Amino acid sequence: MPASSFAIDSLPLAFGIIMAIIGLVFYTQGLPGKFWRRFYAVLPGIVLCCFIPAILNSLGVFADGIGAQIYGFTATYLLPASLLLMTLSMDVPKILGLGWKAIAMFFAASVAIIISGPISLAIAQWVSPTMFADDTLWRGFSAVAGSWIGGAANQAAMKELFGVSDDLFGMMILVDTTNASLWLLAILVLAKHSDKVDRLLKADTKSIERVVKAVESYERDHARPATLNDLMVMFGLCFAMVGVAHFIGGHIAGFFAPYSWAVQYSFASSFFWMVVIITIIGVIFSFTKVRRLDHVGASKIGTVFIFVLIAAIGMQINLAGIVSQWRLLLIGLLWMSLHVAMIFVVARVIRAPFFFLAVGSNANTGGASSAPIVATAFHPSLAPVGVFLGILGYAVGTFGGYISTQMMRLVVG
């Protein structure tokens, strides 16, 4: 839907509105009334922080490009800051103690995406053969495969590798973001009821419970009121490291840029290296006295940054696109639905907790920018798991996307 003549084109006002939405959600979430408790039992606050900006954007409240500017700021500064603040407070041995099922669910999600794409296109061709009169459509869906297994860099690699036109690429971005956002919203809703889903899966959640209890116990024993000095040191160190990560990441990406193989595997992506570097810094800090910053709320501030990022993501979702590209979106929806069905079967077989299913899937379909959000919906201490799996998604995204695309070509070509 095009922006109206009264669309907000003031960046400060648009940012103020989404911050007001976040504040209002948390205020009402904390009210003691039965209505609000029942309301947020159905619609968790984390969903509303994403969905309300999405509705406003779809109604044309925000001018074109405003959401992208705010997201650019949050992804550049607040995302790496949140990753650092959450990672430095983690107990690395406890996280590693989560076991093999977390990795197994990640790769199960990757394989499910790889094979669900060809199946979806085969069904679509059977229903509507005229859509596949030439070879453009399977090429276009290569961009979806690259994004859903890896991220934006892998998506761009698929575009160049299979010669996807700019117009078709734009449509596929809509297919990608709309269906991935719907699944993200579904995950955030289900996270509120993860205990019921775990019972359905007959999951063994002992390893996750141990991590959460250890973190909560650590917070109880060490938490203290933050002073101005604490906060200034925290913010100074945090954003200094964000700057270092961007600087080094840009130089490493520049080194790999001339090599085509490096571009395909995200090694030429400065964002990829920024996430890797800021995570490494956070892990190193978690073994030093810097971890004491969590005594004064480092992980909580990191969670604040995550919620701002969620609202900024919502500002880029246009629900009106569902009408204009409904056939392509239906193929994407079928693809995503098959993926979800397959990973639920795998989780049931190996008795993996819903947390592993959700984060493993979103590490593929959302990447390092949203996998920590999913992990945070279960517990803030689990955010580093999302970071690690999101990085792994970038590493296998191009390879998995290439395999899926070749299978699509064979099915409908």
C-alpha positions as a Python dict, from the first residue, in 0.01 Angstrom:
ca = {
    (1, 'M'): (0, 0, 0),
    (2, 'P'): (155, 339, -94),
    (3, 'A'): (217, 591, 178),
    (4, 'S'): (-61, 847, 220),
    (5, 'S'): (-16, 1223, 189),
    (6, 'F'): (-18, 1237, 568),
    (7, 'A'): (253, 974, 609),
    (8, 'I'): (510, 1051, 878),
    (9, 'D'): (838, 1147, 712),
    (10, 'S'): (1005, 1277, 1028),
    (11, 'L'): (1265, 1028, 1145),
    (12, 'P'): (1263, 1145, 1510),
    (13, 'L'): (881, 1130, 1524),
    (14, 'A'): (870, 781, 1368),
    (15, 'F'): (1133, 659, 1614),
    (16, 'G'): (941, 820, 1898),
    (17, 'I'): (625, 638, 1795),
    (18, 'I'): (783, 292, 1796),
    (19, 'M'): (951, 364, 2130),
    (20, 'A'): (612, 475, 2268),
    (21, 'I'): (463, 147, 2143),
    (22, 'I'): (732, -53, 2323),
    (23, 'G'): (682, 149, 2640),
    (24, 'L'): (304, 111, 2628),
    (25, 'V'): (329, -264, 2571),
    (26, 'F'): (557, -310, 2870),
    (27, 'Y'): (346, -77, 3087),
    (28, 'T'): (24, -267, 3018),
    (29, 'Q'): (208, -600, 3045),
    (30, 'G'): (300, -509, 3401),
    (31, 'L'): (-53, -413, 3510),
    (32, 'P'): (-212, -647, 3766),
    (33, 'G'): (-563, -672, 3611),
    (34, 'K'): (-702, -1006, 3490),
    (35, 'F'): (-775, -864, 3145),
    (36, 'W'): (-411, -779, 3077),
    (37, 'R'): (-284, -1110, 3214),
    (38, 'R'): (-521, -1300, 2984),
    (39, 'F'): (-446, -1069, 2690),
    (40, 'Y'): (-70, -1116, 2712),
    (41, 'A'): (-111, -1489, 2769),
    (42, 'V'): (-251, -1500, 2414),
    (43, 'L'): (-43, -1224, 2253),
    (44, 'P'): (302, -1190, 2414),
    (45, 'G'): (449, -840, 2432),
    (46, 'I'): (736, -932, 2203),
    (47, 'V'): (483, -1007, 1925),
    (48, 'L'): (302, -675, 1969),
    (49, 'C'): (630, -482, 1958),
    (50, 'C'): (679, -622, 1607),
    (51, 'F'): (321, -649, 1483),
    (52, 'I'): (188, -302, 1577),
    (53, 'P'): (463, -120, 1378),
    (54, 'A'): (393, -365, 1091),
    (55, 'I'): (24, -269, 1091),
    (56, 'L'): (107, 103, 1097),
    (57, 'N'): (353, 59, 811),
    (58, 'S'): (99, -140, 607),
    (59, 'L'): (-160, 138, 658),
    (60, 'G'): (83, 393, 516),
    (61, 'V'): (143, 573, 846),
    (62, 'F'): (519, 582, 784),
    (63, 'A'): (669, 733, 469),
    (64, 'D'): (873, 510, 240),
    (65, 'G'): (1227, 458, 365),
    (66, 'I'): (1166, 568, 725),
    (67, 'G'): (1155, 210, 854),
    (68, 'A'): (1469, 121, 660),
    (69, 'Q'): (1658, 414, 814),
    (70, 'I'): (1560, 320, 1168),
    (71, 'Y'): (1639, -46, 1104),
    (72, 'G'): (1977, 57, 958),
    (73, 'F'): (2059, 239, 1282),
    (74, 'T'): (1946, -47, 1506),
    (75, 'A'): (2126, -312, 1298),
    (76, 'T'): (2446, -105, 1286),
    (77, 'Y'): (2467, -1, 1652),
    (78, 'L'): (2208, -166, 1877),
    (79, 'L'): (2225, -521, 1738),
    (80, 'P'): (2601, -566, 1792),
    (81, 'A'): (2573, -385, 2126),
    (82, 'S'): (2302, -626, 2240),
    (83, 'L'): (2505, -927, 2121),
    (84, 'L'): (2806, -808, 2322),
    (85, 'L'): (2610, -729, 2640),
    (86, 'M'): (2430, -1064, 2631),
    (87, 'T'): (2733, -1271, 2536),
    (88, 'L'): (2969, -1125, 2798),
    (89, 'S'): (2726, -1230, 3072),
    (90, 'M'): (2693, -1593, 2965),
    (91, 'D'): (2843, -1901, 3123),
    (92, 'V'): (3020, -2058, 2823),
    (93, 'P'): (3062, -2409, 2973),
    (94, 'K'): (2691, -2418, 3061),
    (95, 'I'): (2593, -2307, 2709),
    (96, 'L'): (2815, -2574, 2553),
    (97, 'G'): (2652, -2820, 2791),
    (98, 'L'): (2322, -2785, 2606),
    (99, 'G'): (2435, -3086, 2402),
    (100, 'W'): (2414, -3212, 2045),
    (101, 'K'): (2041, -3164, 1995),
    (102, 'A'): (2078, -2788, 1937),
    (103, 'I'): (2315, -2847, 1643),
    (104, 'A'): (2104, -3139, 1520),
    (105, 'M'): (1791, -2923, 1505),
    (106, 'F'): (1980, -2648, 1319),
    (107, 'F'): (2094, -2886, 1045),
    (108, 'A'): (1754, -3055, 1038),
    (109, 'A'): (1604, -2711, 971),
    (110, 'S'): (1858, -2649, 692),
    (111, 'V'): (1786, -2983, 524),
    (112, 'A'): (1410, -2926, 560),
    (113, 'I'): (1441, -2593, 375),
    (114, 'I'): (1657, -2748, 104),
    (115, 'I'): (1406, -3022, 18),
    (116, 'S'): (1084, -2827, 89),
    (117, 'G'): (1161, -2579, -190),
    (118, 'P'): (1159, -2832, -476),
    (119, 'I'): (851, -3005, -332),
    (120, 'S'): (663, -2672, -312),
    (121, 'L'): (751, -2577, -670),
    (122, 'A'): (651, -2922, -796),
    (123, 'I'): (309, -2887, -631),
    (124, 'A'): (270, -2533, -769),
    (125, 'Q'): (358, -2651, -1120),
    (126, 'W'): (99, -2930, -1094),
    (127, 'V'): (-168, -2677, -983),
    (128, 'S'): (-75, -2397, -1225),
    (129, 'P'): (158, -2506, -1509),
    (130, 'T'): (135, -2163, -1680),
    (131, 'M'): (338, -2006, -1399),
    (132, 'F'): (636, -2215, -1512),
    (133, 'A'): (628, -2135, -1885),
    (134, 'D'): (997, -2035, -1870),
    (135, 'D'): (1288, -2092, -1634),
    (136, 'T'): (1267, -1763, -1443),
    (137, 'L'): (1063, -1876, -1143),
    (138, 'W'): (1297, -2144, -1008),
    (139, 'R'): (1583, -1898, -1053),
    (140, 'G'): (1391, -1641, -850),
    (141, 'F'): (1324, -1884, -566),
    (142, 'S'): (1699, -1943, -541),
    (143, 'A'): (1708, -1608, -360),
    (144, 'V'): (1457, -1738, -105),
    (145, 'A'): (1660, -2055, -53),
    (146, 'G'): (1980, -1858, 3),
    (147, 'S'): (1813, -1625, 251),
    (148, 'W'): (1624, -1894, 445),
    (149, 'I'): (1932, -2110, 493),
    (150, 'G'): (2175, -1822, 541),
    (151, 'G'): (2105, -1450, 520),
    (152, 'A'): (2106, -1142, 300),
    (153, 'A'): (2462, -1200, 178),
    (154, 'N'): (2375, -1556, 73),
    (155, 'Q'): (2059, -1424, -95),
    (156, 'A'): (2263, -1176, -297),
    (157, 'A'): (2504, -1453, -393),
    (158, 'M'): (2213, -1660, -531),
    (159, 'K'): (2093, -1358, -732),
    (160, 'E'): (2426, -1326, -907),
    (161, 'L'): (2485, -1699, -938),
    (162, 'F'): (2152, -1773, -1113),
    (163, 'G'): (2098, -1442, -1294),
    (164, 'V'): (1779, -1330, -1116),
    (165, 'S'): (1634, -1008, -1261),
    (166, 'D'): (1594, -705, -1032),
    (167, 'D'): (1213, -707, -1058),
    (168, 'L'): (1184, -1077, -976),
    (169, 'F'): (1441, -1039, -699),
    (170, 'G'): (1223, -768, -541),
    (171, 'M'): (922, -1003, -547),
    (172, 'M'): (1127, -1279, -387),
    (173, 'I'): (1238, -1048, -109),
    (174, 'L'): (866, -995, -38),
    (175, 'V'): (809, -1374, -36),
    (176, 'D'): (1110, -1418, 190),
    (177, 'T'): (1036, -1146, 446),
    (178, 'T'): (657, -1200, 463),
    (179, 'N'): (671, -1574, 529),
    (180, 'A'): (977, -1553, 754),
    (181, 'S'): (805, -1278, 957),
    (182, 'L'): (486, -1484, 991),
    (183, 'W'): (687, -1781, 1119),
    (184, 'L'): (880, -1552, 1354),
    (185, 'L'): (553, -1418, 1497),
    (186, 'A'): (424, -1774, 1537),
    (187, 'I'): (743, -1875, 1721),
    (188, 'L'): (714, -1578, 1957),
    (189, 'V'): (354, -1670, 2037),
    (190, 'L'): (439, -2038, 2090),
    (191, 'A'): (739, -1947, 2308),
    (192, 'K'): (491, -1826, 2568),
    (193, 'H'): (351, -2181, 2576),
    (194, 'S'): (678, -2370, 2525),
    (195, 'D'): (610, -2601, 2820),
    (196, 'K'): (296, -2733, 2647),
    (197, 'V'): (480, -2777, 2317),
    (198, 'D'): (761, -2959, 2498),
    (199, 'R'): (509, -3200, 2648),
    (200, 'L'): (372, -3264, 2298),
    (201, 'L'): (725, -3334, 2175),
    (202, 'K'): (806, -3539, 2488),
    (203, 'A'): (1118, -3326, 2506),
    (204, 'D'): (1402, -3351, 2753),
    (205, 'T'): (1450, -2994, 2876),
    (206, 'K'): (1691, -3062, 3164),
    (207, 'S'): (1992, -2902, 2993),
    (208, 'I'): (1803, -2579, 2923),
    (209, 'E'): (1662, -2567, 3276),
    (210, 'R'): (2014, -2606, 3417),
    (211, 'V'): (2140, -2308, 3216),
    (212, 'V'): (1844, -2087, 3311),
    (213, 'K'): (1868, -2179, 3681),
    (214, 'A'): (2243, -2116, 3683),
    (215, 'V'): (2194, -1771, 3528),
    (216, 'E'): (1910, -1679, 3765),
    (217, 'S'): (2113, -1798, 4062),
    (218, 'Y'): (2412, -1593, 3944),
    (219, 'E'): (2193, -1284, 3909),
    (220, 'R'): (2044, -1329, 4258),
    (221, 'D'): (2384, -1369, 4419),
    (222, 'H'): (2560, -1082, 4240),
    (223, 'A'): (2302, -826, 4129),
    (224, 'R'): (2335, -475, 4273),
    (225, 'P'): (2196, -128, 4193),
    (226, 'A'): (2377, 35, 3900),
    (227, 'T'): (2561, 361, 3960),
    (228, 'L'): (2620, 631, 3701),
    (229, 'N'): (2982, 519, 3688),
    (230, 'D'): (2875, 160, 3613),
    (231, 'L'): (2649, 267, 3328),
    (232, 'M'): (2904, 503, 3171),
    (233, 'V'): (3174, 235, 3179),
    (234, 'M'): (2931, -19, 3033),
    (235, 'F'): (2816, 203, 2747),
    (236, 'G'): (3168, 329, 2677),
    (237, 'L'): (3316, -20, 2656),
    (238, 'C'): (3016, -160, 2468),
    (239, 'F'): (3005, 91, 2184),
    (240, 'A'): (3384, 109, 2163),
    (241, 'M'): (3382, -263, 2089),
    (242, 'V'): (3097, -216, 1840),
    (243, 'G'): (3314, 36, 1657),
    (244, 'V'): (3614, -200, 1664),
    (245, 'A'): (3402, -490, 1533),
    (246, 'H'): (3269, -281, 1243),
    (247, 'F'): (3616, -148, 1159),
    (248, 'I'): (3791, -485, 1162),
    (249, 'G'): (3495, -658, 996),
    (250, 'G'): (3500, -408, 710),
    (251, 'H'): (3871, -463, 648),
    (252, 'I'): (3840, -843, 657),
    (253, 'A'): (3544, -829, 418),
    (254, 'G'): (3744, -600, 187),
    (255, 'F'): (4028, -852, 184),
    (256, 'F'): (3792, -1129, 65),
    (257, 'A'): (3592, -908, -176),
    (258, 'P'): (3799, -983, -491),
    (259, 'Y'): (3736, -1358, -458),
    (260, 'S'): (3409, -1485, -605),
    (261, 'W'): (3404, -1795, -382),
    (262, 'A'): (3435, -1573, -75),
    (263, 'V'): (3137, -1364, -187),
    (264, 'Q'): (2926, -1678, -226),
    (265, 'Y'): (3010, -1797, 125),
    (266, 'S'): (2954, -1458, 295),
    (267, 'F'): (3325, -1406, 368),
    (268, 'A'): (3305, -1075, 178),
    (269, 'S'): (3017, -954, 401),
    (270, 'S'): (3121, -692, 657),
    (271, 'F'): (2803, -769, 856),
    (272, 'F'): (2904, -1136, 881),
    (273, 'W'): (3247, -1049, 1017),
    (274, 'M'): (3106, -783, 1249),
    (275, 'V'): (2875, -1041, 1411),
    (276, 'V'): (3159, -1294, 1437),
    (277, 'I'): (3401, -1044, 1591),
    (278, 'I'): (3157, -891, 1841),
    (279, 'T'): (3058, -1243, 1951),
    (280, 'I'): (3422, -1346, 1997),
    (281, 'I'): (3484, -1031, 2202),
    (282, 'G'): (3181, -1109, 2417),
    (283, 'V'): (3297, -1468, 2475),
    (284, 'I'): (3644, -1347, 2575),
    (285, 'F'): (3490, -1090, 2812),
    (286, 'S'): (3277, -1362, 2974),
    (287, 'F'): (3597, -1520, 3111),
    (288, 'T'): (3725, -1192, 3259),
    (289, 'K'): (3620, -938, 3522),
    (290, 'V'): (3422, -758, 3251),
    (291, 'R'): (3152, -1017, 3313),
    (292, 'R'): (3077, -828, 3633),
    (293, 'L'): (2897, -570, 3419),
    (294, 'D'): (2605, -810, 3426),
    (295, 'H'): (2583, -750, 3800),
    (296, 'V'): (2446, -406, 3710),
    (297, 'G'): (2217, -519, 3431),
    (298, 'A'): (2424, -563, 3111),
    (299, 'S'): (2202, -841, 2976),
    (300, 'K'): (1886, -642, 3060),
    (301, 'I'): (2012, -342, 2862),
    (302, 'G'): (2099, -580, 2579),
    (303, 'T'): (1739, -702, 2590),
    (304, 'V'): (1616, -340, 2565),
    (305, 'F'): (1821, -300, 2246),
    (306, 'I'): (1673, -624, 2109),
    (307, 'F'): (1318, -494, 2156),
    (308, 'V'): (1402, -174, 1967),
    (309, 'L'): (1539, -393, 1687),
    (310, 'I'): (1216, -596, 1688),
    (311, 'A'): (1005, -281, 1643),
    (312, 'A'): (1235, -163, 1361),
    (313, 'I'): (1191, -499, 1186),
    (314, 'G'): (815, -454, 1218),
    (315, 'M'): (836, -115, 1048),
    (316, 'Q'): (966, -287, 733),
    (317, 'I'): (688, -545, 710),
    (318, 'N'): (415, -454, 459),
    (319, 'L'): (114, -679, 509),
    (320, 'A'): (-51, -530, 198),
    (321, 'G'): (197, -718, -21),
    (322, 'I'): (12, -1039, 61),
    (323, 'V'): (-267, -931, -179),
    (324, 'S'): (-55, -820, -476),
    (325, 'Q'): (175, -1125, -493),
    (326, 'W'): (-56, -1387, -344),
    (327, 'R'): (43, -1675, -575),
    (328, 'L'): (415, -1643, -509),
    (329, 'L'): (345, -1588, -140),
    (330, 'L'): (137, -1906, -130),
    (331, 'I'): (429, -2103, -273),
    (332, 'G'): (651, -1951, -6),
    (333, 'L'): (391, -2029, 260),
    (334, 'L'): (375, -2393, 144),
    (335, 'W'): (756, -2408, 151),
    (336, 'M'): (768, -2268, 505),
    (337, 'S'): (484, -2495, 622),
    (338, 'L'): (662, -2807, 494),
    (339, 'H'): (980, -2691, 665),
    (340, 'V'): (797, -2645, 997),
    (341, 'A'): (621, -2985, 968),
    (342, 'M'): (951, -3161, 900),
    (343, 'I'): (1140, -3008, 1192),
    (344, 'F'): (854, -3086, 1430),
    (345, 'V'): (880, -3451, 1323),
    (346, 'V'): (1258, -3448, 1381),
    (347, 'A'): (1217, -3279, 1719),
    (348, 'R'): (960, -3540, 1822),
    (349, 'V'): (1188, -3827, 1715),
    (350, 'I'): (1497, -3701, 1903),
    (351, 'R'): (1290, -3546, 2187),
    (352, 'A'): (1442, -3202, 2129),
    (353, 'P'): (1294, -2908, 2324),
    (354, 'F'): (1088, -2651, 2135),
    (355, 'F'): (1362, -2397, 2214),
    (356, 'F'): (1608, -2590, 1996),
    (357, 'L'): (1348, -2623, 1721),
    (358, 'A'): (1260, -2253, 1727),
    (359, 'V'): (1615, -2117, 1742),
    (360, 'G'): (1750, -2374, 1495),
    (361, 'S'): (1478, -2287, 1245),
    (362, 'N'): (1506, -1912, 1289),
    (363, 'A'): (1886, -1923, 1269),
    (364, 'N'): (1816, -2039, 912),
    (365, 'T'): (1511, -1833, 816),
    (366, 'G'): (1603, -1519, 1012),
    (367, 'G'): (1979, -1532, 1064),
    (368, 'A'): (2196, -1370, 1329),
    (369, 'S'): (1976, -1059, 1346),
    (370, 'S'): (1664, -1238, 1469),
    (371, 'A'): (1782, -1570, 1616),
    (372, 'P'): (1887, -1391, 1939),
    (373, 'I'): (1538, -1237, 1951),
    (374, 'V'): (1383, -1584, 1942),
    (375, 'A'): (1622, -1709, 2209),
    (376, 'T'): (1544, -1407, 2427),
    (377, 'A'): (1172, -1489, 2406),
    (378, 'F'): (1253, -1806, 2604),
    (379, 'H'): (1506, -1648, 2843),
    (380, 'P'): (1760, -1362, 2803),
    (381, 'S'): (2045, -1591, 2911),
    (382, 'L'): (1988, -1809, 2604),
    (383, 'A'): (2049, -1531, 2348),
    (384, 'P'): (2410, -1644, 2276),
    (385, 'V'): (2275, -1978, 2147),
    (386, 'G'): (2084, -1783, 1881),
    (387, 'V'): (2395, -1585, 1792),
    (388, 'F'): (2611, -1894, 1742),
    (389, 'L'): (2352, -2074, 1529),
    (390, 'G'): (2284, -1760, 1327),
    (391, 'I'): (2653, -1736, 1238),
    (392, 'L'): (2651, -2103, 1141),
    (393, 'G'): (2360, -2026, 907),
    (394, 'Y'): (2571, -1772, 717),
    (395, 'A'): (2844, -2033, 675),
    (396, 'V'): (2620, -2296, 513),
    (397, 'G'): (2367, -2064, 343),
    (398, 'T'): (2517, -2043, -4),
    (399, 'F'): (2604, -2413, -23),
    (400, 'G'): (2256, -2516, 94),
    (401, 'G'): (2086, -2260, -131),
    (402, 'Y'): (2279, -2387, -433),
    (403, 'I'): (2174, -2749, -367),
    (404, 'S'): (1809, -2651, -318),
    (405, 'T'): (1807, -2443, -637),
    (406, 'Q'): (1955, -2723, -846),
    (407, 'M'): (1685, -2954, -711),
    (408, 'M'): (1420, -2694, -806),
    (409, 'R'): (1566, -2671, -1156),
    (410, 'L'): (1545, -3047, -1199),
    (411, 'V'): (1186, -3057, -1071),
    (412, 'V'): (1035, -2774, -1282),
    (413, 'G'): (1300, -2696, -1543),
}
